[in-house]
Amino acid sequence: GESVGLHLPTLSVQEGDNSIINCAYSNSASDYFIWYKQESGKGPQFIIDIRSNMDKRQGQRVTVLLNKTVKHLSLQIAATQPGDSAVYFCAEIIVPFGNEKLTFGTGTRLTIIP
Amino acid sequence: GAVVSQHPSRVICKSGTSVKIECRSLDFQATTMFWYRQFPKQSLMLMATSNEGSKATYEQGVEKDKFLINHASLTLSTLTVTSAHPEDSSFYICSARDERQYFGPGTRLTVL
């Protein structure tokens, strides 16, 4: 089965509030994680990444937290805007035989309520 | 950031026909491109890894004779769905790797 999964399939947040999207992974050997945003009918868009030797990384309005002890990843979006409505995927990099392969989680649909 | 294009954006074809989808890296060269398939309300599933100048590497359960991949140049990979059937209807997305993977906008395939 998939080694990366999400706790919640849907999330609704009031505009301006902060949102947290969670992701669990099972492969303790994964050393690189990425969050993607996918709008309807489009390809995934890179948001932020984090390596396994880090616990936290911040970008513009987004923060990714990595807890290797419980194999948990989260994406925090601050001051949400209507344009943040999309499906968010976490993905991990598995590197067999020198080829990097992305394994995507199941996705969480985030809806921002005006 | 790097730009990846796909053509066509959507295609409708009859059952039994073949469809070719192109994936281009517009502003960088990519020795490795990837092809994914995404069914409605599901995640992206890797189909194959396309390597320039060599054979593609297919994931388990993906028929290489049905999904032909050609990576003839450093900026172009093509996916041909041969003898398409309605169950092949899906959203096909490619990515090209520079310092990380950049995704194309996807191709919606509908097989009647």
Interface residues (C-beta under 8 A of the other chain):
Chain A: E2 I34 Y36 G41 K42 G43 P44 Q45 F46 D49 F89 N99 E100 K101 L102 T103 F104 G105 T106 G107
Chain B: G1 V4 Q6 T32 F34 Q42 S43 L44 M45 L46 T49 T57 F91 I93 S95 R97 R100 Q101 Y102 F103 G104 P105 G106 R108
